[in-house]
Amino acid sequence: MSARIDAGFPSAMAIDPSTPNVVYLGTSDGAGLFKSTDAGATWKRKKAGIVGTLVIDPSEPSTIYAALNTARGNGKGVFRSTDGGDHWRSASKGLPRR
C-alpha cells in the first residue's frame, strides 16, 4: 500500500455504504482506480486506466462498476468487479457504442 496516490486528477470517488472506511478513487490522467480500506490514509491501485465513473452496488458492496478507458488489455467500456476491485470483467455487453 502507498501512503499517497501519485496521480494529479481525481475524476470519480465512491464510498462503501456499509463500510465507510472503504473508499475507491478513480483518476482522469490514466493512473487508474485505487482503493483505501482506512478512509484514505493508504491506497492500493486496483486497475490502470482513465476512470470516468465509479458505482458501488449498495446491496452487494464488494461489487463495483467502473467506466474505464484502459491503455491495454480490455480497452474501454464498463467493467465490473465482484471482489472489491481485485479482478475485473467487461460489463459492456448490450450497451450502445459511441
N, C-alpha and C positions, 0 to 999 in steps of 0.2 A: 504494500500500500504506500501511496505517496501522501505527504502532508499537504500537497497543493496540486492543482491541475495546471499543467503547462499549456494553456490554451487562452487565447485572448478574447474570444467572442462567444459567450454563453447564448444559446438560442432557445433552449427548452429545459424545463425542470418539472419533475413530478415527485411528490412526497407520498410514501406509502400511507394510506388512510388508517391502517390498523397498527402500524409501527412507525411513528413519525420520525424516528432516528434514521430510517432508511430513505435516502434521497437519491434520485437519478438526475444527472445533468448532461445535456447534450450541447455540442458546440457547432457553430456555423463555419468554423475555419478548418474543418477536416480532422481535428484532434480526436473527435469521436464522442462516445457515450461513456459516462463514468458513473460509478455507484459509491455511495458512502453509507456505512452502517452505524456511524457515530455522529449523525447530524452535521456532517460536513467537515469534521476535524481531519479526516483522512479520506482519500479517494482511490479507487481502482478502476482502470479502464476496462470496459466490458465489450466495446466494439468500436472499430475505427470507422471514420466517415463523417459526412456532414449530416447533422441531425436537425430536422425541421420541427418535429412534434414528438412528444412522449405522452403516453397514457398508461396508467396502471389500472388493471381490472379491479374495481372495488370489491367484487365478490371473491376474487382469487388474486390477492396482491403479488403473488410470485409470477403472474402473467403480465408482461409488459409489451406494449405495441410502440414501435418507433418508425417514423417516416425517415428513411435514410438514403443517402447517396454515397455509396462506397466506391473507393478508387479501384478496388479489385474484388474478386470473389463474386458475390451475388448481384452486383450492380446497384440499381436504385429501386425504391419502392417501399412498401410497408413490410416490416419484419416483426416477428413475434417470438418472445422468449417465454417459456413456461417454468423456468427455473431461476428467476431473479436476475437474468441477464447473462448467465454463463454460456448458454447455447442459443442460437438464433436460426429461424427458418423464415423463408419468404411467406408473407400472408397477403400477397398482392393478387393472387388468382381471382379472376372475376371482376377486378376493379378496372375502370376505364383507363386507357392510356392517354397521356397528353401528347 
